[in-house]
Every structure is written in structure tokens, then in C-alpha cells.
Amino acid sequence: MQYLIMKSGVPIFDVARAYGLAALLSLSDKNGVDSPVINETGYGFVIEFQQGQPDQNYLVCNPAWQSLFSASPRNSYYDQAWEGLFITYKRQDRTKKILEVKFHIEQRFQLICTESNKPGLSVKFSGETLPGGLEPSAFKGSKSTTRAQYTESQTDVDKDNWALGCLGGAISGRYIWQNRNIFVIYPIPGKIHFFNWREIREKTFGESLNYLGVKNAVAHYSVILAETLRQMSANLSNFADSFSGLLYFSLFKTGNQWKPSSAGSTNLQSLIDLIKNNPSESAKIFEVWKYLFRRGSVKGSEDLMDAITDLVIDPSLESLENHAKVFLRYIAKKGVKTMHLYTEESLKEVLKNVY
């Protein structure tokens, strides 16, 4: 059976809705033998679930579903994700919103499944306020009433899609907290099995460094994600999952309010091409790049991180030349162990990968 999320023109919200519906189908499947597969198309996200049997009662009784909304030391990842998602709300209001997502999906389960199966789930721009931690273009200040009884309006969407988007945001959004900044990253599924996504998330969401800005965080995560895909492709014979890119934005705190900063997207095709063209040498390249990010996160070595960030996000002759100059200066003046250097073959692959 196929389910469809129609694109609304709000990219991160659409990606989150796709992950949210896939999670809902997976956690409500009483058979438990099939994985929903998210496929991006030009008009939306098609979720294939051929052998699944979504069941409302199974969902409500599933401990895995309940754990998504419970606060506990073992659930620290989801606690941070929900906090980032509803960052513009006060803590007590945030808790209410999280439970509101849960109860609405449980109550509307059958209708959500039916509509997403045929004709497809489309967004109606009225109803529930879209959280600023999910989509920066909807970000307009505090959503909780202040002592002066002041609030700011925001983009509204129908509650079914709001709830799915919030669920997907907590499951797929990477929230990196640094001082008075939050860097938010969403992987765009090209073709992703939800079972595989859970493993990918576990392997890629834990590693974090000190970043100068959101682009450094995005580039570092791109390399970690690409290396994880390379490893899974090597270990699983039929593995063919892929991501088409990453969506990202950053938030910064001014006084008591969070505001949006830079936002954008980056394509992962160059990293995917590296893996396809030479899996063994791509492993060496990613090893070198991860070292450069780690060393570049140390105070006084930020130029290393900036140079490798530019090469990963924009693999051009100019960015390669700058990366080479900075790297060679460190090799000559400060020293770099042989294990962290390119081999001749890996360097050739890097050269092939620039535009």
C-alpha cells in the first residue's frame, strides 16, 4: 500500500511530515515485519508500506510510541528534540504541546491513514500554529503569552499535518545546542527505509564539535552521514538507501527570545559520488575530513574547519585550492600524523570530485 504526503512549499515542514507519517505507520504495524519506505518525488513524498497493517489499538499500546513523549534520562535525545522543536514556548506550554501531538494523532489515526492513502495528505493553511523550531520562515518570536499579554502571529496549518510535522521533527531533526545558538539539520530522504533511518540516526546524531556557525555543523554532519551510508552499503548486500540533501537553519538567543539566523540547503550528491566511484578510497577521504573537523574545532585552528567546510559544501577548484593551502601550512608548521594524511589515490578521488 502507498501513502502520500503532498508538498506544501514549506520544505522542512514537508520533510518532517514524511518522517512523521513513516514513524506512525511503523509504530502502529501489528505485523512488524515490513519497514515503511520514504521516496521523494517532485510533488511529494510517497511512503510504500506493502505488508504493513497499521492498527490504532496497537499504536496506543505500543511502548515505543509512548516513549517518544515521555521525559526520562534514557530519553534525552527526544527531550532535546522536543525542546528544540517548541523552543519559542515556555516549558509548561511545551509539555502541553508535546502531549497535544500525541493525543491528536491517536484520536485522528484512522482519518490520517485514510486520507494519506488516497488522495494524499495536503496542507491547509489555517488552524494550528507551526512551531518556529520546525520552520524558520514561520519564526516570529515568542508563542507564549508574556506579562504584557503580547504574542506574535505565525504560520497556521491544519492540525493533522501540524501533529505529523511535529512528530517527524522530533524524530528526524538534528538539534545542536551551542551556547546561545541552536543549529538545526534535517536530512532529506531520497529513498529511506524507516528501519534503516533509526540506525542511521543512532550512528550520526551523537557526534558533535564546537562549531563557528551552522555551515560548519552541516558540513561535518554531511561527512558523518556519508561515511555511515558507506559502511551500511558495505555491510548490507541490498542496501540502497540515499538522501538527496540536507535542510538547515540556525537560531540565536537575544534576551529571552530565540530568533532565526541563516538558513539553506546543501546537496549530498558529491559525497554519494565519492562512495559509488571508489568505496575504499572514500573511506580514507572521510577519515581525513573528520580529523580536520576535530582539529579545526580547537581554538586557534578554526581556519582548518572553515576550509574543509567550504570544500564539502561547495566542491570547487577554488575551495579545493584554499583547503590545500591551509592543510599544507599545518603539515609544515604544526605537524600532522601520517594516518591523517591523504594517500595518493584518495587525493586523486578528491580532485575528480571538484567542479
C-alpha positions in Angstrom: 0.0 0.0 0.0 1.2 3.5 -0.7 0.7 6.7 1.3 1.3 10.2 0.0 2.5 13.5 1.6 1.8 16.3 -0.8 4.4 19.1 -0.7 3.2 22.4 0.7 6.1 24.7 -0.3 7.4 24.7 3.3 10.4 22.4 2.8 11.4 21.4 6.3 7.8 21.0 7.4 7.2 18.7 4.4 10.3 16.6 5.2 9.2 16.3 8.8 5.7 15.3 7.8 7.1 12.5 5.7 9.2 11.1 8.6 6.2 11.6 10.9 3.9 9.5 8.8 6.5 6.8 8.3 7.0 6.6 12.0 3.3 6.5 12.6 2.9 3.6 10.2 5.8 1.7 11.6 4.8 2.1 15.2 1.2 1.1 14.5 2.1 -2.0 12.4 0.8 -5.1 14.3 2.7 -7.4 11.9 6.1 -5.7 12.5 7.7 -7.4 9.5 7.9 -4.6 7.0 9.5 -1.2 7.0 7.9 1.9 5.5 10.0 3.3 2.7 10.0 7.1 2.1 10.6 8.1 -1.5 10.9 11.7 -2.6 9.1 12.7 -5.8 8.6 16.1 -7.5 5.2 16.6 -5.9 5.6 15.0 -2.6 6.8 12.0 -0.6 5.5 8.6 -1.4 5.6 6.1 1.5 5.5 2.4 0.5 4.3 0.0 3.1 3.4 -3.2 1.2 3.0 -5.7 4.1 2.1 -3.4 6.9 -1.1 -3.4 8.9 -1.5 -0.1 10.7 -3.7 -0.6 13.8 -4.9 2.2 16.1 -5.1 0.0 19.2 -1.6 -1.4 18.6 -0.2 2.1 18.3 -1.8 3.3 21.6 -0.5 0.2 23.5 3.0 0.2 21.9 5.7 1.1 24.5 7.9 2.5 21.7 5.1 5.0 20.8 4.6 6.0 24.5 8.4 6.5 25.0 8.5 9.2 22.3 6.6 11.5 24.5 8.0 10.6 28.0 10.7 12.6 29.7 13.4 10.4 31.3 17.2 10.2 31.4 17.0 7.3 28.8 15.0 9.6 26.5 17.4 12.5 26.4 17.6 12.6 22.6 13.8 13.1 22.3 13.8 15.6 25.2 16.3 17.8 23.3 14.4 17.4 20.0 11.1 18.3 21.5 12.7 21.3 23.3 14.2 22.5 20.1 11.0 22.0 18.2 9.0 24.1 20.6 11.8 26.4 21.6 9.6 29.5 21.5 7.3 28.1 24.1 7.7 28.3 27.9 8.4 24.9 29.5 4.9 24.3 30.8 3.4 25.2 27.4 5.9 23.0 25.7 4.8 19.9 27.7 1.2 20.6 26.8 2.1 20.9 23.1 4.0 17.6 23.1 1.1 15.7 24.7 -1.3 17.5 22.3 0.7 16.0 19.4 0.3 12.5 20.9 -3.4 12.7 21.7 -4.4 14.3 18.4 -2.6 11.6 16.3 -4.1 8.8 18.4 -7.6 10.2 18.1 -7.3 11.0 14.3 -5.3 7.9 13.4 -7.8 6.3 11.1 -8.6 9.6 9.2 -4.9 10.4 8.8 -4.2 6.9 7.4 -7.2 7.0 5.1 -6.5 10.5 3.7 -2.8 9.9 3.2 -3.6 6.7 1.4 -6.0 8.4 -1.0 -5.9 11.1 -2.3 -2.9 12.1 -0.3 -2.3 14.4 2.7 -2.4 18.1 1.7 -1.8 21.1 4.0 -4.5 23.6 4.7 -3.0 26.9 5.9 -5.3 27.5 8.8 -5.7 26.1 12.3 -2.7 25.3 14.5 0.5 27.5 14.8 3.5 26.0 13.1 6.4 25.9 15.7 9.4 28.1 14.8 11.8 25.4 15.7 10.4 23.4 12.8 10.5 26.0 10.1 12.4 29.3 10.2 10.2 31.2 7.7 7.4 30.8 10.2 9.5 32.1 13.1 8.2 35.4 14.6 9.0 35.4 18.2 7.6 34.1 21.5 4.4 32.0 21.2 3.7 32.1 25.0 1.8 35.0 26.4 4.1 37.4 28.2 3.4 39.5 31.3 2.4 42.3 28.9 0.0 39.9 27.2 1.9 40.2 23.9 2.3 37.4 21.3 3.3 37.4 17.7 1.4 35.6 15.0 2.9 32.8 12.9 2.0 30.5 10.0 -1.0 28.3 10.7 -1.7 24.8 9.3 -4.3 22.2 9.8 -3.9 20.1 12.9 -3.4 16.7 11.3 -0.4 17.9 9.3 0.8 20.0 12.3 0.8 16.9 14.5 2.6 14.8 11.9 5.2 17.5 11.3 5.9 17.9 15.0 6.2 14.1 15.4 8.6 14.0 12.4 10.5 17.0 13.6 11.3 15.2 16.9 12.3 12.0 15.0 14.4 13.4 12.2 15.6 16.9 13.2 19.2 17.2 14.4 19.3 19.9 17.1 22.8 21.0 18.1 22.9 23.3 21.1 25.9 25.6 21.5 25.9 28.5 24.0 23.2 30.9 22.8 22.8 29.2 19.4 20.9 26.2 18.0 21.9 24.6 14.7 19.1 22.5 13.2 19.6 20.0 10.4 17.1 17.8 8.5 18.2 15.0 6.1 16.0 15.0 3.0 15.1 11.4 2.2 15.7 10.3 -1.4 14.8 6.7 -0.6 14.9 5.7 3.0 13.7 2.6 4.8 12.4 3.8 8.2 14.1 0.8 9.9 17.4 1.9 8.4 16.7 5.5 9.4 16.6 4.6 13.1 20.0 3.0 12.8 21.4 5.9 10.8 20.1 8.4 13.3 21.6 6.5 16.2 25.0 6.4 14.4 25.1 10.0 13.3 23.3 12.2 15.8 25.6 11.6 18.7 28.8 13.2 17.3 29.2 17.0 17.8 32.0 19.5 18.0 32.4 23.2 18.7 31.3 25.0 15.5 31.8 28.5 14.4 28.4 28.5 12.6 25.7 26.4 11.2 27.5 25.7 7.9 30.4 24.0 9.8 27.9 21.8 11.6 26.1 20.9 8.3 29.4 20.1 6.5 30.6 17.9 9.5 27.2 16.1 9.6 27.3 15.6 5.8 30.6 13.7 6.1 29.4 11.6 9.1 26.2 10.7 7.3 28.1 9.8 4.1 30.5 7.6 6.0 27.6 5.9 7.7 25.9 5.2 4.4 29.2 3.8 3.0 29.6 1.5 6.0 26.0 0.3 5.8 26.3 -0.3 2.0 29.4 -2.4 2.6 27.8 -4.5 5.3 24.3 -4.9 3.9 24.0 -6.6 0.5 20.8 -5.0 -0.6 21.3 -1.6 0.9 20.4 1.2 -1.5 19.1 4.0 0.8 20.0 7.6 0.0 19.5 11.2 0.9 19.1 13.9 -1.6 20.4 16.7 0.6 20.2 18.5 3.9 18.0 21.4 5.0 19.3 23.6 7.8 18.9 26.8 9.8 20.2 28.4 12.9 18.6 30.1 15.9 20.2 32.6 18.3 19.0 34.0 21.6 18.5 37.7 22.1 17.4 38.5 25.7 14.8 35.9 26.4 13.7 35.2 22.9 15.1 32.9 20.1 15.4 34.4 16.6 16.2 32.8 13.3 19.6 33.4 11.6 20.9 31.8 8.5 19.2 29.0 6.6 19.7 27.0 3.5 20.2 23.6 1.9 23.1 21.6 0.7 23.3 18.8 -1.9 24.9 15.4 -0.9 25.5 14.2 -4.4 29.2 14.8 -4.5 29.7 12.7 -1.4 27.4 10.0 -2.8 29.5 10.0 -6.0 32.7 9.6 -3.9 31.2 6.4 -2.3 30.0 5.0 -5.6 33.2 5.7 -7.6 35.6 4.3 -5.0 34.3 3.0 -1.8 37.7 2.1 -0.2 39.3 5.5 -1.0 36.2 7.4 0.1 36.6 5.8 3.5 40.1 7.3 3.7 38.9 10.7 2.5 36.1 10.8 5.1 38.7 9.8 7.7 40.9 12.7 6.8 38.0 15.2 6.7 36.6 14.1 10.1 40.1 14.6 11.5 40.2 18.2 10.0 36.8 19.0 11.6 38.0 17.7 15.0 41.3 19.6 14.9 39.5 22.7 13.4 37.2 22.7 16.4 40.1 23.6 18.7 40.6 27.3 19.4 43.2 28.8 17.1 42.7 26.2 14.4 39.3 27.4 13.1 40.7 28.0 9.6 41.1 24.3 9.1 37.3 23.8 9.8 36.3 26.7 7.6 38.4 25.4 4.7 37.1 21.8 4.8 33.6 23.1 5.3 33.8 25.1 2.0 35.2 22.0 0.2 32.4 19.7 1.4 29.6 22.1 0.8 31.0 23.6 -2.4 33.5 21.2 -4.0 35.0 23.7 -6.5 38.6 24.3 -7.6 38.7 27.4 -5.5 37.6 25.7 -2.3 40.0 22.8 -3.0 42.9 25.2 -3.5 42.1 27.0 -0.2 41.8 23.7 1.6 45.1 22.5 0.2 46.9 25.8 1.3 45.6 25.7 4.8 46.2 21.9 5.2 49.8 22.2 3.9 50.5 25.0 6.3 49.5 22.9 9.2 51.5 20.0 7.9 54.6 22.1 7.6 54.4 24.2 10.7 52.4 22.2 13.3 52.7 18.6 12.1 50.1 16.1 11.1 50.4 12.3 11.7 50.6 10.2 8.6 47.3 8.4 9.4 45.6 11.7 8.9 47.0 12.5 5.5 45.6 11.8 2.1 47.1 8.8 0.2 47.9 9.4 -3.5 44.8 7.5 -4.6 42.5 9.3 -2.2 43.8 12.7 -3.3 43.1 11.7 -6.9 39.5 11.0 -6.0 39.1 14.3 -4.3 40.4 16.0 -7.5 37.9 14.1 -9.5 35.1 15.3 -7.3 35.5 19.1 -7.7 33.6 21.0 -10.3 
